[in-house]
């Protein structure tokens, strides 16, 4: 890969890293926020859920705008909006108290969610635009997904460490870390040569999306569903684990962040290896998805049956599930990015990102109301993982995808 392309990729990789930090580093701090603001566990989960929920709606719009006006412009605008939302949340936590502070924090997170819709989801199609060969696209997407997961690994440690200084510091730093990505993209990322923005109207855009879904619906819907369910499982067990470490094992602060980073490290390592090795082999992508979801199902079922009291066994099983999810995510990214024509890539990958954000929104919310029914929650995770495995096994057919790609 050309040195300049590596520099462009490095600049783009800051986006998932920083946007993940802006969200996931709040997870270990939620129990502390709950106490400081005098709110319930359900209300604290909304600090994560609102961010993801508004992104679900805005991501397809951002995808259309990126196809029409260019990906770099939309990314910079999105990051700037996310930074503005961070200012609102940070100032509210700093200058206000109790429920008044909470609702302004929610308002800031709402704004951040709008900005996030134009950031990380647009990176995936931009990588596909920048790189010509499928092997390079898979490698580039693996790097982006690894950066995303690295953000999740660093997040609990960073969030816990910052909260030791003052509980709302994780909120205050968000605008500053967004600025890093804004500068990196503005300075280092150039518009891919030969890229032309579509001038399609909204009606033509919707018609085009319908045509793509009609032609490729079977495997696209499968990837949408698996991406959504995978993120639901990941954010669900992370929210539960954050609570369990404090309540049952009396672990908090930076040590808690380090423990939370263990399963996330498994996701990151698996994503990095898959991105490096998978190339353009769509059959391998399918079977890695099947194996990854099966591993997650087995781990979740073991936790539901054994209800491990010891921390070592719990972390081992959750880390196996994490590694399984790490096999799945870069495989899905590559399948969807390489299987769609560049002209519609921004829109379709944005729909995929919306589905992932549904999982991000649902995980903490549903976990928060099931903290006292953990076995049932892990049985639900098991069923969801098995459903994902079945969908991957029967709905993703690389031969049909290859035929569709030749017909472009």
N, C-alpha and C positions, 0 to 999 in steps of 0.2 A: 504494500500500500504506500502511495506517495506520502512524503513527509508532511506536505501541506494538508492532506486529507486527515492525517493523524492529529494535526493541530486543530483542525475544524472539529473533529470528533471529540477531542479533549475539552474544547470549549462547550460543545453541546452536552457532554457528560456532566458538566457542572449543574445543568438544569435539573435532571432527576435527583441528583445528590442533594441539592439545596431545597428543592420543593418537597422532597421526602423529609428532610430535616425540619422544615417549617410545619409539618403535620405530625410526623411520628415521634418527634422529641417531646411532644406534649403528653404522650401516652403514660410514661412513668410518673408524670407530675399530676395527673388527673386526681388521684386520691388526695394529694396535698391541696390542690385547687378547691376540691370539694369541701375540705375543712375550712380553708381561708375565706371562701365566699358564702359558706353556709347553704350549700346546695345539695341535692340528692345525687346518687350514682347515675340515675337516668339523665339528669340535667348535665352532669359532667361529661357523659358520653356524647351529648349533643355538640360539644365543642369540636369533636372530631367529625361527627355525622353531618352537621350543617355545611362544613367545608366541602365534604364529598358530595352531598346531595345537590348543592347548587352547581357544582362542576358537571354533574350528570346531564343537566339541562343545557349548560353552556358549551360543552365540548363539541357536539355536532355543529353548532353555529360557528365556533372557532375553526373547525375543520373546513367548512365551506368558505369562510373568509380567507383561510390560508391558501386554498386552491385559487381563489380569485385575486387576492392582493399580495401574495407571497408569504412564505412561512417565516422568514426572518423578522419581518415587520410585526406580524401577529405575536410572535414569541416575545419580542421586546415590549410590546404593549401589554401583553398578559403578565409578564414579570413586574412591570411598573404598577399595574393594578393590584397584584398580590402584595407588593411592598406597601402600597397605600393602605390596604386592609390591615397589614401588620402594624402600621402606625396607630390605627384606630384601636385595635385590641390592646397593644402595649400601653398606650396612654390611658385607656380605661382601667386596666389593672393597676397602673401606677398611681393614678390620681383619684380613683373612686373606690367605694367599698361595697361589699355585700351584693345584693341582687341587682342594684343599679350597675355596678361594675360588670356583673355577669352578662346582662343583656347587651351592653355595649361591646363586650368581648365577642358575643355571638354575632353582633352586627359586623364587626371587623372580620371575623372568620367567614361570614357570608361574602364580603367583598373579596377576601383572599381566594375563596372558591371560584369566583368569576375569573380572577386573574390566572389561577392554576389551570383553568380550562384551555387557555391559550399558550401554555408553556410546555410541560412534559408531553401531553398527547400529540403536539405538533412535531416534536423531535423525531418520532418514529418514521413518519413519511419523509421528513427532511433527510434522514440517513439514507433511505431508499433512493431519494432523488440524487444525492451526492455521489453514491457509489454505483458502478455499472455492473460488476460481476456479482453473481448470487453469493459466492463464497465470501466476498468482501462485505456484502450486505449483512449476512448472517453474523460475521465477526463483529461488524460495527454495532449491530443490534445487541449482540452479547455484551459488548462493552457498555452500552447504554443501560441495559437491564442490570448488569453488575454494579454500575454506579448507583442505580436506583436502590438496589438491595444494600450496597455499602452504606448509603444514607440511612437505611433502616437499622444497620448494625451500629453505626455511630450515634444514631438518634437517642436511644435510651441512656447512653453514657453521657452525651452532651447535655440532654435535658436534665438529668439528675444532678450533674455537676453545676450547671447554671442555677438550678433551683436552690442549691446550698447557699449561694450568695444572697439571692432574694427570690421568692417563689414565682414572681412574674417575669423574671429575666428571660426565660425561654420565649416569651411573647415579644419582648422588646427587641431581641436580636434579629427577628425575622426580616424587617426591612433592610437591615444592613447586609445580611447574607444574600438577599435577592439582588442587591446592587452588584454583587460579585458576578452573578450570571449575566446581568444586563450588560456590564462592561465587556465580559468575555465574548458574548455573542456579537455585540456591536463592533468590536475590534477585529475578531479573528474569523468569524463565519461569513463567507461570501455566498451570494446567490449562485446555485449550480448553473454551469454553462448550458445554454439551450433551454432552460426552464421557462415556460410561458404560462402566465396566469390565465385561467379560464374566464371568459366573459359571460358565462351562462347566467340566465336569470334564475330566480329562486324556483320558479315553476320547472324550468329545464333541469335545474339541479336535482329536484325531487324526482323527476322522471328518470334521470340518469341513475340515481340511487336505487330506485325500484327495479330498473333493468339489471343492475349488478346483482341485487339480492335475488331476483328471479332466476338469473343464470347460475349464481354460485351460492344460493341460499343455504343448501344443506351443510356444507362445510363451514361457511361463515357463521351461521347460527350456532353451530357446535363450538366454534372457537369463542364466540361471544359468551356463551353459557359457561364454558370451562374457565375463562378468564374471570368472570364475575364470581363464580363459586370458589375459585382458588383464593381470591382476595378476601372473600367473606370468611373463609376458614382461618387465613393468616391473621387478619385483624381481630377476629373473634378470640382466638386463643391467646393473642398478645394482650388484649384487654383483660381477659381472665387471669393470665399469668401475672400481670402487674398487680392485680388485687390479691392473688394468692400469696405472692412473695411477702407482702406486707402483713396480711392478716394471719396466715398460717405459719410462715417461716420467719417472721419478724426481720425481714431484710428490706432496707430502704437506702436512700441516698445513692452514691456512685456504685456501691456494691450491687444494688438492685439493677442499675443500668447495665453493669457488666454481665449479670446473669441473663437479663433479657436479650443481650447481644448474642448469646450463644446460639439459639435457634436461627436468629437472623444471619449469623455468620455462616451457618450451614446452607441457607438459601443463597447467600452471596457466592460462596465457593462453587456450589452446583451450577448456578447461572453462568459464572465466569468460564467454567470448564466446558459446558455445553456450547456457549457462544463461540469458543475457540475451535472446537472440534467438529461441530455439526455440518459446516459447509452448506451445500445446497441440497442435502439429502432429505427430501420430504418424508420418505418412509421412516428414516431415523427419527425425524421430528415427531411423527405420529406415535411411534412406540415409546419414545421418551416420555411423551404426555401420558400414555397408558400406564407405564411403569411408575411415573411420579405420582399420579393420582391413586394408584393402588397402594403405594407405600404410605401415602397420607392416610388412606382409609384404614390400613392395618394398624398404624400408630394410634389413630384416634380411637379405634375399637379397643386396643389394648389398655388405653387410659380409662375408657368407660368401664371395662370389665374389672381391671385390677385396682382402680382408684388408688394409685401409688401414694403412700404417705411420705416416703423419702424423696428428697429433692433430686438426687442423682437420677433415679429411674424416671421421674417426671421429665427432667430436662433431656434425657436420652431419647425418650419417645417423641417429645415435641421437636427435637432436633432432626430426627428421622423424617417426621412429617415436613419440616422445613426444607430438608434436602430434596424431598419429593416435589414440593412446590417449586424449588429452584430448577429442577429438571423441566418443569412444565412451562414456566413463563417465557424464557427465550425461544423455546420451540414454537409457542403460539405467536410471538412477535414476528419470527421469521416466516412462518406459514402465511400470515395475513399480509405482511408487507411485500413478500415476493409473489404472492398470488393475485395481486390487484394492479391494474395499469396505473402508471404515474399520475394521469389526469384525475383519477378518482381516489387516489391513495390517501390524501389528506382526510377526505370525508369518511371513508370506510374505517381507517385506523382510528379516527375520532369516535366513531360509533363503538368500536371495540374498547377504547379507553373509557367511554361512558359506562359500558357494562362492568368494567373493572372497578370504576368508582362506585357503582351500586353495591358491590361487595365490600368496599372500604367503608361505605356509609352504614351498611347493615350489620357488619361484624360487631363493632363496639356496642351498637344500640341493642341488639338482641342478647349479646353476652351480659350486658348490664342488668337485664331483667331476669337472667338465669344464674346469677352468681350463687344462689342457694340450691340450685338443681344442676350441679356440675355434670353428673353422670348423664342426665338427659341431654345436656348441651353437647357432650362429646359423642353421644350416639347420633345426634343430628349432624355433627361434623362428619361422622363415619358415613352416614347415608348420603350426604352431599358429595363426599369424595367418591363413593361407589357410583353415584349417578354420573359424575364427571368422567370416571373411567369408562363406563359403558358408552357414553356419548363419543368419547375419543375413539373407542374401539370400532364402533359401527358407523359413525357419521363422517369421520375424517378419512377420505380415500385419496391418497396421493396421485393415483393414476388419473382420476377424474380431474383433479386440480391441474395436473400437467397438460391434459387435453384442453382445458379452459384457457390455460396460459398461452398455448400455441395458437388459439383462435383469436387472440387480441389483435 
